[in-house]
Amino acid sequence: MNRLSTDNDRPPPLRGTDADSFAHHTITVRWPRIARRVIDENDAPASITDRIQALIDEIPEGPIRRLDDPGAPDETLWNERIAPYEGQSWLEVPWFFGETYFYRRIMEATGYFQSGPGRWSDPFTRQKEQGYTASLDAIRTLAQGRAEALSAGTGREELVRLVRTALWGNQADLSMWAADAEGPDHIGTGQEREHTLADDTAAALDHLETFDRPARIDVWADNAGFELVTDLAMIDGLLSAGLAHPLVLHLKAHPTFVSDATIRDVHATLTRLGREDHPATQALAGRLRTALREGHLRLHDAYAWTSPLPARDFPTNVHAELARTDLLISKGDANYRRLMGDRHWSYTTPFEEVVSYFPAPLLALRTLKAEVASGLNQAQVDRLNAEDPDWLINGRWGVIQFADT
């Protein structure tokens, strides 16, 4: 048993009770704003808008309650996890629990799992479509880069570029910046390298090159739109280089965190890419469709990825499945928080120490949008605190961290 194996050995989780924290701002300002946007952007009947408004009215002082979503496939799991917090306020519960619970309550309010007008309907569709359209020029540039790399026969250098592009694709986060708002965007600006606080890309590629066969690679996806296209380009690069077979892309089982990608989003994205009047974009979609058809690329959407569980507390069967991979690539801030347990780690705690419980080699690509970090040195922390006080939450800084657990 390592020294981080029990709750008493680990720091406390982030909560909204700290009035000066981003967690408090998220709960009191961002969540109600996101829920109001769901009302504004969907032509839903009064029964649905009334339920969403009731959810807004609960936040932040209302009590956490059990789900009321009869027959939903994850209702039992959720109510088991709600039980320890039932009756507490939104500010009192751990922030990660509260955030996943908030989005699950939107699914309850819209009737996503129930018969009726909201069944299987994504309430964030308009935002996702706007996000894709707004990034169309960048998508075409990315696809053109893939076409040129394939033509030139470039190897490791291209994979490094794709991993780093996938990192900065994570800046496209509709829960932080709506599709019609301006958020940070480093890709193509020359700012990528100076804003990368840790870069273990070479170590991860070295690890993949130790195998005398294609590796099984799993990817935890994050956002739809431009970020998903950067992930698909990275996946295309890994498959084209012969490094991966199979590559398993893990998506969300239902819409969540505004722009998180579902299996439906992957298929919709490939359809849109294939219809673009741009040969390289069409070719990227075609290669990925072929990979899906031939089983080289597989799409999974287990409910673990929409649950409130820290990765350490995943069920035994989920850990057993993860243990089969040769490399798991975790994309995005929320997945990073799940790996960290969303706890107040010292920012200089080694990344590999925090994730030592994980059952497989791990590569985390994340732009910082929450007050959680690890694997930095004190000089970096001091400099960032002095030069950019919001460095933990403004999405301008990123990490690529590898742990051969």
C-alpha positions as CSV (number, residue, x, y, z in Angstrom):
1,M,0.0,0.0,0.0
2,N,1.5,3.3,-1.0
3,R,1.3,6.4,1.2
4,L,-1.5,7.9,-1.0
5,S,-3.8,4.9,-0.8
6,T,-6.3,6.1,1.7
7,D,-8.4,9.3,2.0
8,N,-6.4,10.3,5.1
9,D,-3.2,10.2,3.1
10,R,-4.6,12.6,0.4
11,P,-5.5,16.3,0.5
12,P,-9.2,17.3,0.7
13,P,-11.3,17.8,-2.4
14,L,-12.1,21.2,-3.9
15,R,-15.5,22.6,-2.7
16,G,-17.5,25.7,-3.3
17,T,-17.4,26.7,0.3
18,D,-14.2,28.7,-0.4
19,A,-15.7,32.0,-1.5
20,D,-12.6,33.1,-3.4
21,S,-12.3,30.0,-5.5
22,F,-13.1,29.2,-9.1
23,A,-15.3,26.4,-7.8
24,H,-17.5,28.9,-5.9
25,H,-17.7,31.1,-9.0
26,T,-18.6,28.0,-11.1
27,I,-21.4,27.0,-8.8
28,T,-22.9,30.4,-8.2
29,V,-22.4,32.0,-11.6
30,R,-21.5,29.6,-14.4
31,W,-23.9,26.7,-13.7
32,P,-27.0,28.9,-13.6
33,R,-25.9,30.7,-16.7
34,I,-25.3,27.4,-18.5
35,A,-28.8,26.1,-17.5
36,R,-30.4,29.4,-18.6
37,R,-28.8,29.0,-22.0
38,V,-30.3,25.5,-22.3
39,I,-33.7,27.1,-21.9
40,D,-32.9,29.9,-24.4
41,E,-31.5,27.6,-27.1
42,N,-34.1,24.9,-27.1
43,D,-37.7,25.1,-28.2
44,A,-38.7,22.9,-25.3
45,P,-42.2,22.6,-23.8
46,A,-43.1,24.3,-20.6
47,S,-42.7,21.1,-18.6
48,I,-39.0,20.9,-19.5
49,T,-38.2,24.6,-19.1
50,D,-40.0,24.6,-15.7
51,R,-37.8,21.7,-14.5
52,I,-34.7,23.5,-15.7
53,Q,-35.8,26.7,-13.9
54,A,-36.4,24.7,-10.7
55,L,-32.8,23.4,-11.0
56,I,-31.5,26.9,-11.3
57,D,-33.5,28.0,-8.3
58,E,-31.9,25.2,-6.2
59,I,-28.4,26.5,-6.8
60,P,-26.4,27.2,-4.6
61,E,-28.1,26.7,-1.3
62,G,-30.7,24.1,-2.1
63,P,-30.2,20.5,-0.9
64,I,-28.7,17.7,-3.0
65,R,-31.4,15.1,-3.7
66,R,-31.7,11.7,-5.3
67,L,-32.3,11.5,-9.1
68,D,-35.9,11.1,-10.1
69,D,-35.3,9.5,-13.5
70,P,-37.1,6.1,-13.5
71,G,-35.6,3.4,-15.6
72,A,-32.5,5.5,-16.6
73,P,-29.6,3.1,-17.0
74,D,-27.4,4.9,-14.5
75,E,-30.0,5.9,-11.9
76,T,-29.0,3.2,-9.4
77,L,-25.3,4.1,-9.6
78,W,-26.0,7.7,-9.2
79,N,-28.3,7.3,-6.2
80,E,-25.7,5.2,-4.5
81,R,-23.2,8.0,-5.0
82,I,-25.6,10.7,-4.0
83,A,-26.5,9.1,-0.7
84,P,-23.4,10.4,1.3
85,Y,-24.2,14.0,0.2
86,E,-28.0,14.0,0.3
87,G,-29.3,17.1,2.0
88,Q,-26.0,19.0,1.7
89,S,-26.0,22.2,-0.3
90,W,-24.4,22.6,-3.8
91,L,-21.6,24.5,-2.1
92,E,-20.8,21.9,0.5
93,V,-20.3,18.8,-1.7
94,P,-17.0,18.1,-3.5
95,W,-16.9,20.3,-6.6
96,F,-16.3,17.4,-9.0
97,F,-19.3,15.5,-7.6
98,G,-21.4,18.7,-7.8
99,E,-20.4,19.4,-11.4
100,T,-21.1,15.9,-12.8
101,Y,-24.4,15.9,-10.7
102,F,-25.4,19.3,-12.2
103,Y,-25.1,18.0,-15.8
104,R,-26.9,14.8,-14.9
105,R,-29.7,16.9,-13.4
106,I,-30.0,18.7,-16.7
107,M,-30.5,15.3,-18.4
108,E,-33.2,14.5,-15.8
109,A,-34.9,17.9,-16.4
110,T,-34.9,17.5,-20.2
111,G,-36.2,13.9,-20.0
112,Y,-33.3,12.5,-22.0
113,F,-33.9,8.9,-20.8
114,Q,-37.7,9.2,-20.7
115,S,-40.4,8.9,-23.3
116,G,-41.4,12.3,-24.5
117,P,-40.1,15.4,-26.4
118,G,-36.7,15.4,-24.7
119,R,-35.9,11.7,-25.3
120,W,-32.3,11.3,-26.7
121,S,-32.2,15.0,-27.5
122,D,-28.9,16.8,-26.9
123,P,-29.7,20.2,-25.3
124,F,-26.3,21.5,-26.2
125,T,-26.6,20.8,-30.0
126,R,-26.7,24.5,-31.0
127,Q,-23.5,25.3,-29.1
128,K,-21.7,22.2,-30.6
129,E,-22.7,23.1,-34.1
130,Q,-21.7,26.7,-33.7
131,G,-18.3,25.6,-32.3
132,Y,-17.6,23.4,-35.3
133,T,-18.6,26.1,-37.8
134,A,-16.5,28.8,-36.0
135,S,-13.4,26.6,-36.3
136,L,-13.9,25.4,-39.9
137,D,-10.8,27.2,-41.2
138,A,-8.6,25.6,-38.5
139,I,-10.1,22.2,-39.2
140,R,-9.2,22.5,-42.9
141,T,-5.7,23.6,-42.0
142,L,-5.3,20.6,-39.7
143,A,-6.6,18.2,-42.3
144,Q,-4.3,19.7,-44.9
145,G,-1.4,19.2,-42.6
146,R,-2.3,15.5,-42.2
147,A,-2.5,15.1,-46.0
148,E,0.9,16.7,-46.5
149,A,2.5,14.6,-43.7
150,L,1.2,11.4,-45.3
151,S,2.5,12.4,-48.7
152,A,5.9,13.3,-47.3
153,G,6.1,10.1,-45.2
154,T,7.0,12.0,-42.0
155,G,7.2,9.9,-38.8
156,R,7.9,10.8,-35.2
157,E,8.0,14.6,-35.8
158,E,4.4,14.5,-37.2
159,L,3.2,12.5,-34.1
160,V,4.8,15.1,-31.8
161,R,3.0,17.8,-33.7
162,L,-0.3,16.0,-33.5
163,V,0.0,15.4,-29.7
164,R,0.7,19.0,-29.1
165,T,-2.1,20.1,-31.4
166,A,-4.5,17.8,-29.5
167,L,-3.3,19.5,-26.2
168,W,-4.2,23.0,-27.4
169,G,-7.4,21.8,-29.0
170,N,-8.5,21.4,-25.4
171,Q,-8.8,25.2,-25.3
172,A,-12.0,24.9,-27.3
173,D,-14.3,24.3,-24.3
174,L,-18.0,25.4,-24.5
175,S,-18.6,25.1,-20.8
176,M,-16.0,27.8,-20.3
177,W,-16.5,30.0,-23.3
178,A,-19.7,29.9,-25.4
179,A,-19.3,29.4,-29.1
180,D,-20.1,33.1,-29.7
181,A,-17.5,34.2,-27.1
182,E,-13.8,34.7,-27.5
183,G,-11.6,32.2,-25.5
184,P,-7.9,31.5,-25.6
185,D,-6.5,30.0,-28.8
186,H,-2.8,29.3,-29.1
187,I,-2.8,27.1,-32.1
188,G,-0.8,28.6,-34.9
189,T,0.2,31.7,-32.9
190,G,3.7,30.6,-31.9
191,Q,2.6,30.7,-28.2
192,E,2.2,26.9,-27.8
193,R,5.7,26.0,-26.6
194,E,6.1,28.8,-24.1
195,H,2.7,28.0,-22.5
196,T,3.4,24.3,-22.1
197,L,4.5,23.8,-18.5
198,A,5.4,20.1,-19.0
199,D,6.0,18.1,-22.1
200,D,6.5,14.4,-21.9
201,T,5.5,13.6,-25.5
202,A,8.9,12.1,-26.2
203,A,8.6,9.7,-23.3
204,A,5.2,8.5,-24.3
205,L,6.4,7.9,-27.9
206,D,9.5,6.1,-26.6
207,H,7.1,3.9,-24.6
208,L,5.0,3.0,-27.7
209,E,8.2,2.2,-29.7
210,T,9.2,-0.4,-27.1
211,F,6.5,-2.8,-28.4
212,D,7.2,-5.2,-31.2
213,R,3.6,-5.0,-32.3
214,P,1.0,-2.3,-32.6
215,A,-0.1,-1.2,-29.1
216,R,-3.6,-1.0,-27.8
217,I,-4.1,2.7,-27.2
218,D,-7.2,4.1,-25.4
219,V,-8.2,7.8,-25.6
220,W,-10.5,9.5,-23.1
221,A,-12.1,12.2,-25.3
222,D,-13.2,15.5,-24.0
223,N,-14.9,18.2,-26.1
224,A,-16.7,17.9,-29.5
225,G,-16.1,20.5,-32.2
226,F,-12.5,21.5,-33.0
227,E,-11.0,19.6,-30.1
228,L,-12.6,16.4,-31.3
229,V,-11.2,17.0,-34.7
230,T,-7.7,17.4,-33.2
231,D,-8.2,14.1,-31.4
232,L,-9.3,12.4,-34.5
233,A,-6.2,13.8,-36.4
234,M,-4.0,12.4,-33.6
235,I,-5.8,9.1,-33.8
236,D,-5.3,9.1,-37.6
237,G,-1.6,9.7,-37.1
238,L,-1.2,6.9,-34.6
239,L,-3.1,4.5,-36.9
240,S,-1.3,5.6,-40.0
241,A,2.1,5.1,-38.3
242,G,1.1,1.6,-37.4
243,L,1.6,2.3,-33.7
244,A,-2.0,1.4,-32.6
245,H,-4.3,-1.6,-33.0
246,P,-6.9,-1.2,-31.8
247,L,-7.4,2.4,-30.8
248,V,-10.3,2.7,-28.4
249,L,-12.0,6.1,-28.2
250,H,-14.0,6.6,-25.0
251,L,-16.9,9.0,-25.4
252,K,-19.6,10.2,-23.0
253,A,-22.8,8.1,-22.7
254,H,-25.0,11.2,-22.7
255,P,-24.5,15.0,-23.3
256,T,-22.6,16.7,-20.4
257,F,-20.3,19.6,-19.7
258,V,-21.9,21.4,-22.6
259,S,-19.5,20.3,-25.3
260,D,-18.3,16.8,-24.2
261,A,-18.3,14.4,-27.1
262,T,-20.6,11.5,-27.5
263,I,-20.6,8.7,-30.0
264,R,-23.3,10.6,-31.9
265,D,-20.9,13.6,-32.1
266,V,-18.1,11.5,-33.6
267,H,-20.4,10.2,-36.4
268,A,-21.8,13.7,-37.0
269,T,-18.3,15.1,-37.1
270,L,-17.1,12.5,-39.6
271,T,-20.2,13.2,-41.7
272,R,-19.5,17.0,-41.7
273,L,-15.8,16.4,-42.5
274,G,-16.7,14.2,-45.4
275,R,-19.1,16.7,-46.9
276,E,-16.7,19.6,-46.8
277,D,-15.6,21.0,-50.1
278,H,-12.0,20.3,-49.2
279,P,-10.2,17.2,-50.4
280,A,-7.9,16.8,-47.4
281,T,-10.8,17.1,-45.0
282,Q,-12.8,14.5,-47.0
283,A,-9.8,12.2,-47.0
284,L,-9.3,12.5,-43.2
285,A,-13.0,11.5,-42.7
286,G,-12.5,8.6,-45.2
287,R,-9.5,7.2,-43.4
288,L,-11.2,7.3,-40.0
289,R,-14.4,5.7,-41.4
290,T,-12.3,2.9,-42.9
291,A,-10.6,2.4,-39.5
292,L,-14.0,2.1,-37.8
293,R,-15.3,-0.3,-40.4
294,E,-12.2,-2.5,-40.1
295,G,-12.1,-2.4,-36.3
296,H,-8.8,-0.5,-35.9
297,L,-10.8,2.3,-34.3
298,R,-13.5,1.5,-31.8
299,L,-15.9,3.7,-30.0
300,H,-17.0,3.0,-26.4
301,D,-19.3,5.0,-24.0
302,A,-19.4,3.4,-20.6
303,Y,-21.3,5.3,-17.9
304,A,-18.1,5.5,-15.8
305,W,-17.1,8.6,-17.8
306,T,-20.3,10.5,-16.9
307,S,-20.4,9.3,-13.2
308,P,-19.2,11.4,-10.3
309,L,-16.4,8.8,-9.5
310,P,-12.8,9.8,-9.2
311,A,-10.7,7.4,-11.4
312,R,-9.2,5.9,-8.3
313,D,-12.7,4.7,-7.3
314,F,-13.8,3.2,-10.6
315,P,-15.5,-0.2,-10.3
316,T,-13.2,-3.2,-10.5
317,N,-14.4,-4.2,-14.0
318,V,-13.5,-0.7,-15.3
319,H,-10.0,-0.9,-13.8
320,A,-9.6,-4.3,-15.3
321,E,-10.6,-3.0,-18.7
322,L,-8.2,-0.1,-18.4
323,A,-5.4,-2.5,-17.4
324,R,-5.6,-4.0,-20.8
325,T,-4.4,-0.9,-22.6
326,D,-0.7,-0.2,-23.4
327,L,-1.3,3.5,-23.2
328,L,-4.2,5.6,-22.1
329,I,-4.3,9.2,-23.4
330,S,-6.5,11.4,-21.2
331,K,-7.8,14.5,-22.8
332,G,-8.9,17.7,-21.1
333,D,-9.4,19.4,-17.8
334,A,-12.3,17.4,-16.3
335,N,-10.6,14.1,-17.1
336,Y,-7.5,15.4,-15.4
337,R,-9.5,16.4,-12.4
338,R,-11.0,12.9,-12.3
339,L,-7.5,11.5,-12.3
340,M,-6.4,13.8,-9.5
341,G,-9.5,13.1,-7.5
342,D,-10.0,16.9,-7.8
343,R,-8.0,17.4,-4.6
344,H,-5.8,20.2,-3.2
345,W,-2.5,18.6,-4.2
346,S,0.6,20.7,-3.9
347,Y,1.3,21.8,-7.4
348,T,4.8,20.4,-7.1
349,T,3.6,16.9,-6.2
350,P,5.0,14.6,-9.0
351,F,2.2,13.6,-11.4
352,E,3.3,10.0,-11.4
353,E,2.9,9.9,-7.6
354,V,-0.6,11.2,-7.7
355,V,-1.7,8.6,-10.4
356,S,0.4,5.7,-9.0
357,Y,-2.9,3.8,-8.5
358,F,-3.7,3.8,-12.2
359,P,-3.5,0.4,-13.8
360,A,-1.8,1.3,-17.1
361,P,0.7,3.8,-18.6
362,L,-0.9,7.2,-18.8
363,L,-0.5,10.4,-20.9
364,A,-2.5,13.4,-19.8
365,L,-3.1,16.3,-22.2
366,R,-4.7,19.2,-20.4
367,T,-5.1,22.9,-20.6
368,L,-5.6,24.3,-17.1
369,K,-9.2,25.4,-16.2
370,A,-9.4,24.5,-12.5
371,E,-7.4,25.0,-9.4
372,V,-5.8,21.5,-9.6
373,A,-2.3,20.8,-10.8
374,S,0.7,18.5,-10.2
375,G,4.1,17.9,-11.6
376,L,5.4,21.5,-11.7
377,N,8.5,22.9,-10.1
378,Q,8.4,25.7,-7.5
379,A,10.1,28.2,-9.8
380,Q,7.3,27.7,-12.4
381,V,4.6,28.2,-9.7
382,D,6.3,31.3,-8.4
383,R,6.7,32.8,-11.8
384,L,3.1,32.0,-12.8
385,N,1.7,33.5,-9.6
386,A,3.5,36.7,-10.3
387,E,3.0,37.0,-14.0
388,D,-0.5,35.5,-14.5
389,P,-2.5,35.2,-11.3
390,D,-5.3,33.3,-13.1
391,W,-3.0,30.7,-14.6
392,L,-4.8,27.8,-13.1
393,I,-8.2,28.6,-14.6
394,N,-7.8,30.8,-17.7
395,G,-7.0,28.0,-20.2
396,R,-3.8,29.7,-21.4
397,W,-1.4,27.1,-19.9
398,G,-1.1,23.4,-20.7
399,V,0.6,20.2,-19.7
400,I,1.5,16.9,-21.4
401,Q,2.4,14.5,-18.6
402,F,3.4,10.8,-18.8
403,A,3.4,8.2,-16.1
404,D,4.5,4.7,-16.7
405,T,2.5,3.4,-13.8
